Amino acid sequence: MSQSFSISKEELISVLRGLGIAVVGAALTYLTAWVTNTSFGMYTPLIVALWSVIANFVRKFVPNTTATPTQ
């Protein structure tokens, strides 16, 4: 734990990782609303399906914060 008004490198990395996850989540939310409400003509179902796969991949990939076991 850091002393008052100081932050360790590990805590800073943790805060930045959390910021990154929040930004990616907000971007996915915005883009998902945009993709599902935009008409791409006859390609709309294909693009919406592809976007669902991309969003699911990012959702599973980004929060992978598991620590590696120490030996």
Number of C-alpha atoms within 10 A of each C-alpha: 7 9 7 6 5 10 12 11 10 9 13 12 12 13 12 12 15 13 12 14 15 13 12 15 16 12 12 18 12 11 14 16 11 11 15 16 11 11 13 13 7 8 10 15 13 11 15 18 13 12 17 15 12 12 17 12 11 14 15 9 10 13 13 8 9 6 6 6 5 4 3
